[in-house]
Amino acid sequence: MRYAVIASLLVIALLVGAGVYLVGEANERTVTSVSTLVSTSTSTVTSVSIEVQTTTATVNGATTVIGGTPIPITSVETGNISIGGSPYAYTIAVNPNASRIYVASGTNVLTVVDSVSHAVVERVTLPAASEGGISIDYKMGTVYVLVQNGIAEINGTTNQVVGELPINFSFGSIAFDSATDTIYGSTGLYNGSTNTGSLIGVDPHTGTVTANVSIGYWATEVLVNPQLNLIYGVGCNQQGLFCDSTISVVNATNARLMNETTLGSAYYATATIDEKTGFIYVSGESQLAALNPYGTLIFNYYPDTCGPFISMTDDPAQNQVIMAPQNYNFLLVYNGWFGNLLSMYSLPDSPQYVAFNPVTNETYVIVSGSLLTFKGITNPGHVNDTEIGAGQICLPV
């Protein structure tokens, strides 16, 4: 594949002209203004409306290789905490305001780690095995953990389980919207020929379902932008054997589907949201896609390797996207404006989850049952993309 980044300079112009910026405490985003006219790679100008729009994206070739040597994680590591658990069920959530890291590992134990000392504060016994999702109410400090057949509620001060909501969200899909005090998740089913699914909003105080928006697939990733009152679902809009990754944008105020963009990855997708720009980043079998807060495609770039990516996060201060490939022993760092590969961190084994703390500027990654913490190197060029199979044809798996 060969690359062609569409409208890369136009992205900068749009951001300046649109006045898109987000300020405030960590994990709380405030958008002052967002223009409703944005340029995409599939059309010249798209007007955002409350009607459903569909955009189909294609993958655009390979990035320019910067010669260098990947950074050994041991050379920048600041902590190494044993977690244990299932190798493919890890989840990390960070409450930077309370200096806490939460790690679920597919067992009935939630590990609480101090983000300053890197000491284990508590190992909380959950009412059932965790199911790949943690979300936090940063105002109250309450931690919500997906468990089998429900959502466990943990008091962030006492680290005690204080309740369980009988809401059966699908694996991995949970997010808390501080603007409406609502937990969002997804349910869905694919039976080999028919795909169904919805984004569900739940009142955490009563367990009452307050929103049910059909999106046609199970969203494996759910994200929120509380300042714009937008909810995002990312998953496989599957029609056959392959994923056909899609992102849906829902207006949380009136529970209406606003926009839907098909990214078309054959592999399952992971996603993250940038606190400053409001951009949503989505991975695929051979893609790193960026979309504006309303779900309009900005770029769709070949990330120098084939997925799947098991997790991704972003560093808003550096405007960098950090991705964890399932099949390589590296963490990969990309430019959030254009999608090109900036740096690589070599790991002792393949990464199992990645998260970022904007207060301590530390990245957290699970490797072989341990939580590794490190502060990233800001200067780019630590890349040898031959070690991650750059240029190969990415086949569905």
C-alpha positions in Angstrom: 0.0 0.0 0.0 1.1 3.6 -0.6 0.0 6.6 1.3 -1.9 9.7 0.4 -2.9 11.7 3.5 -6.0 13.7 2.4 -6.1 17.4 3.3 -3.5 17.2 6.0 -2.8 20.9 6.0 -6.5 21.6 5.7 -7.0 19.9 9.1 -4.9 22.6 10.8 -6.8 25.3 9.0 -10.1 23.8 10.0 -9.1 23.5 13.6 -8.0 27.1 13.8 -11.0 28.4 11.8 -13.5 26.3 13.7 -12.2 27.3 17.1 -12.2 23.7 18.3 -10.5 23.4 21.7 -11.2 21.7 25.0 -10.1 23.0 28.4 -10.5 22.1 32.0 -9.5 19.4 34.4 -8.3 16.0 33.3 -11.0 13.9 31.7 -13.5 16.8 31.6 -13.8 18.5 28.2 -15.2 21.9 27.3 -15.8 22.9 23.7 -16.3 26.6 23.1 -17.3 26.4 19.5 -17.3 23.9 16.7 -17.9 24.7 13.0 -20.5 22.6 11.3 -18.6 22.7 8.0 -15.7 20.2 7.7 -13.8 18.7 4.8 -13.4 15.0 4.4 -11.6 12.6 2.1 -14.8 11.5 0.5 -16.5 14.8 -0.1 -15.4 18.4 -0.3 -17.8 19.8 2.3 -20.1 18.0 4.7 -22.7 19.8 6.7 -23.5 18.3 10.1 -27.2 17.7 10.7 -29.4 15.6 12.9 -30.1 13.2 10.1 -28.2 10.0 9.6 -25.2 10.4 7.2 -23.0 7.7 5.9 -19.4 8.1 4.8 -17.3 5.2 3.4 -13.5 5.4 4.0 -10.7 3.6 2.3 -7.2 2.9 3.6 -4.4 5.0 2.0 -1.0 3.3 1.8 2.1 3.4 3.9 3.8 6.1 6.0 7.3 7.5 5.4 9.8 5.5 7.5 12.0 7.4 10.0 15.2 5.5 10.6 15.9 4.8 14.3 16.0 2.3 17.1 12.9 1.5 19.2 13.1 2.6 22.8 13.5 -0.3 25.3 10.7 0.0 27.9 13.2 -0.8 30.7 15.1 2.4 29.9 12.1 4.6 30.7 10.1 2.5 33.1 9.0 4.1 36.3 6.9 1.2 37.8 6.3 -2.5 37.4 3.2 -3.8 39.4 2.1 -7.4 39.3 -1.6 -7.8 38.4 -2.2 -11.4 37.3 -5.5 -12.5 35.7 -6.6 -13.5 32.2 -4.3 -12.5 29.3 -7.0 -11.1 27.1 -9.4 -9.5 29.5 -7.5 -6.5 30.9 -8.8 -3.0 31.2 -7.2 0.1 32.7 -9.0 3.2 33.8 -7.4 6.3 35.4 -8.8 8.9 37.8 -6.0 11.5 37.7 -7.9 13.8 40.1 -7.7 11.1 42.8 -4.3 9.7 41.8 -5.7 6.3 41.2 -5.2 3.6 38.5 -7.8 0.8 38.2 -7.0 -2.5 36.5 -9.5 -5.2 35.9 -8.1 -8.5 34.7 -10.9 -10.9 33.8 -11.2 -12.2 37.3 -13.3 -11.0 40.2 -10.5 -8.7 41.5 -10.1 -5.0 40.7 -6.6 -3.8 41.5 -6.3 -0.2 42.7 -2.9 1.4 42.3 -1.6 4.8 43.5 -0.5 6.8 40.4 2.2 8.7 42.3 3.9 5.9 44.4 2.9 3.0 42.1 2.0 1.0 45.2 -1.0 -1.3 45.2 -3.7 0.4 47.4 -6.3 -2.3 47.4 -7.4 -5.4 45.6 -11.2 -5.1 45.5 -13.3 -8.3 45.4 -16.0 -7.9 42.7 -19.4 -9.6 42.8 -18.4 -11.5 39.6 -15.7 -11.8 37.0 -14.9 -8.5 35.2 -16.0 -8.1 31.5 -13.5 -5.8 30.0 -14.9 -2.4 30.9 -14.3 0.3 33.6 -15.7 3.9 33.7 -15.4 6.6 36.4 -17.6 9.4 37.6 -14.8 11.9 38.2 -17.1 14.2 40.3 -18.1 11.6 42.8 -15.2 9.3 42.4 -17.5 6.3 41.8 -15.9 3.5 39.7 -18.2 1.4 37.5 -16.9 -2.0 36.5 -18.6 -4.3 34.0 -19.0 -7.8 35.5 -20.9 -10.8 34.4 -24.6 -9.9 34.3 -24.2 -6.5 35.8 -22.2 -3.4 36.7 -20.4 -3.2 40.0 -20.3 0.1 41.8 -17.1 0.9 43.8 -16.7 3.8 46.2 -13.5 5.5 45.0 -12.6 6.7 48.5 -13.2 3.5 50.5 -12.5 1.0 47.7 -15.6 -0.9 48.7 -18.3 -2.4 46.5 -21.4 -0.4 47.3 -23.8 -1.8 44.8 -24.5 -3.6 41.6 -26.7 -2.5 38.7 -28.6 -5.4 37.0 -27.7 -4.1 33.5 -26.2 -6.6 31.1 -24.0 -4.6 28.8 -22.0 -6.4 26.2 -18.3 -7.1 26.9 -16.1 -4.0 27.0 -18.8 -1.4 26.4 -19.2 1.2 29.2 -18.7 4.9 29.5 -19.9 7.5 32.1 -21.4 10.8 30.9 -20.8 13.5 33.6 -23.1 16.0 31.8 -26.2 13.9 32.2 -25.0 11.6 35.1 -25.7 8.6 32.8 -23.9 5.3 32.2 -23.8 4.3 28.6 -23.1 0.8 27.1 -24.2 -1.4 24.3 -26.0 -4.6 23.6 -26.2 -6.5 20.4 -26.3 -9.8 18.6 -24.9 -11.2 15.4 -26.3 -14.6 14.4 -24.3 -15.1 11.2 -26.7 -13.3 8.9 -28.4 -10.5 10.9 -26.8 -7.9 13.0 -28.6 -6.0 15.8 -27.5 -3.6 18.5 -28.2 -0.5 20.5 -26.5 2.2 22.6 -28.2 2.1 26.1 -28.3 4.9 28.7 -28.8 4.0 32.3 -29.5 6.1 35.4 -26.8 4.8 37.9 -28.9 5.8 40.9 -32.0 3.8 40.0 -30.8 1.4 37.2 -33.6 2.7 35.0 -32.9 2.7 31.2 -33.2 6.3 30.1 -32.1 5.9 26.4 -32.2 3.2 23.9 -30.8 4.1 20.4 -30.7 1.5 17.7 -27.4 1.5 15.8 -27.6 -1.9 14.2 -24.6 -3.5 15.8 -22.9 -4.2 19.2 -20.5 -1.3 20.0 -17.4 -2.8 21.5 -16.2 0.7 22.3 -18.4 3.4 23.9 -17.0 7.0 24.3 -18.5 10.2 25.5 -18.0 13.9 24.9 -20.0 15.5 27.9 -19.5 19.1 26.7 -21.1 18.5 23.3 -23.6 15.9 24.8 -22.4 13.3 22.2 -22.1 9.5 22.6 -20.0 7.4 20.3 -20.3 3.7 19.6 -17.6 1.8 17.6 -18.0 -1.8 16.5 -18.5 -4.3 13.7 -21.5 -3.6 11.5 -21.0 -7.1 10.3 -22.7 -8.5 7.2 -20.8 -11.8 6.7 -17.4 -13.0 8.0 -15.7 -9.6 8.3 -16.1 -6.8 10.8 -16.9 -3.8 8.6 -16.0 -1.4 11.4 -18.4 1.6 11.9 -18.7 4.6 14.3 -22.0 6.0 15.3 -22.6 9.4 16.8 -25.6 9.8 19.1 -27.1 13.1 20.5 -27.4 12.4 24.2 -29.9 15.2 24.7 -32.6 13.7 22.5 -31.3 10.2 22.1 -31.1 10.4 18.3 -28.6 9.0 15.9 -26.8 11.9 14.3 -24.1 10.4 12.1 -22.7 7.1 11.1 -19.3 6.6 9.3 -18.2 3.2 7.9 -14.5 2.7 8.2 -14.6 -0.8 6.7 -12.0 -2.6 8.7 -12.2 -6.4 8.5 -10.7 -6.6 12.0 -12.5 -5.4 15.2 -11.8 -1.8 16.0 -10.6 0.0 19.1 -11.1 3.7 19.8 -10.1 6.7 22.0 -11.0 10.3 22.3 -8.7 13.3 22.6 -9.4 15.6 25.5 -8.2 18.8 23.8 -9.4 18.5 20.2 -12.4 16.1 20.7 -11.1 14.0 17.9 -12.0 10.3 17.9 -9.3 7.9 16.8 -10.2 4.4 15.6 -8.0 1.5 14.7 -8.5 -1.3 12.1 -6.6 -4.0 10.3 -4.4 -1.6 8.4 -5.7 1.8 9.5 -5.6 4.6 12.0 -8.6 6.9 11.3 -9.3 10.3 12.9 -12.8 11.8 13.0 -14.0 15.2 14.2 -16.4 15.3 17.2 -19.4 14.9 14.9 -18.0 11.8 13.2 -16.7 13.3 10.0 -13.6 11.6 8.7 -10.4 13.7 8.8 -7.8 11.1 7.8 -7.5 7.4 7.4 -3.9 6.3 7.5 -1.9 3.1 7.1 -0.1 2.7 10.5 3.0 0.8 9.2 1.6 -2.5 10.5 -1.3 -4.8 10.4 -3.8 -5.1 13.3 -5.6 -6.0 15.2 -4.8 -3.4 17.8 -5.9 -4.6 21.2 -6.1 -1.1 22.8 -5.3 2.6 22.2 -5.1 5.8 24.1 -3.8 9.3 23.5 -1.5 12.0 25.0 -3.5 15.2 24.6 -0.6 17.5 25.5 1.7 16.0 22.8 -1.3 15.2 20.4 0.0 11.7 20.1 -2.0 8.5 19.7 -0.6 5.4 21.5 -1.6 2.0 20.1 -1.0 -1.6 21.4 -0.8 -4.1 18.5 -1.9 -7.6 19.4 0.8 -9.4 17.4 4.0 -7.4 18.1 6.0 -6.7 21.3 5.8 -2.9 20.9 3.9 0.1 21.8 3.4 2.4 18.8 3.1 6.2 19.0 1.5 8.2 16.2 1.1 11.9 15.3 -2.5 12.8 16.1 -2.7 15.5 13.4 -1.6 13.3 10.4 -1.3 9.7 11.6 2.4 9.0 10.8 4.4 6.7 13.1 6.7 8.7 15.4 8.2 6.3 17.9 8.2 2.7 19.1 8.7 1.2 22.5 10.0 -2.4 22.7 8.3 -4.6 25.3 9.2 -8.0 26.8 5.9 -9.4 25.3 2.9 -8.2 23.4 0.9 -5.5 25.1 -2.6 -6.3 26.5 -3.9 -2.8 27.3 -2.7 0.8 27.3 -3.9 4.0 29.0 -2.5 7.5 29.7 -2.5 9.8 32.7 -2.6 13.5 31.7 -1.6 14.7 35.1 1.5 12.6 35.7 2.2 12.3 31.9 2.7 8.6 32.3 1.6 5.8 30.0 0.4 2.5 31.5 0.6 -0.8 29.7 -0.2 -4.3 30.7 2.5 -6.8 29.7 2.5 -10.5 30.8 0.2 -9.8 33.8 2.1 -6.7 35.0 1.3 -3.0 34.9 4.3 -1.1 33.5 4.4 2.6 33.9 6.7 5.0 32.0 7.0 8.6 30.8 7.3 8.9 27.1 10.1 10.5 25.1 8.9 13.5 23.3 11.4 13.6 20.4 10.4 11.4 17.5 12.4 9.1 15.3 12.7 5.9 17.4 11.2 3.8 14.6 12.2 0.6 12.8 9.0 -0.4 11.1 10.5 -3.5 9.6 10.1 -5.0 13.0 6.3 -4.6 12.8 5.9 -5.9 9.3 5.6 -2.6 7.4 4.5 -2.9 3.8 2.9 -6.3 4.2 -0.6 -7.0 2.8 -3.0 -7.0 5.8 -5.3 -10.0 5.4 -8.5 -10.6 7.5 -8.0 -13.0 10.4 
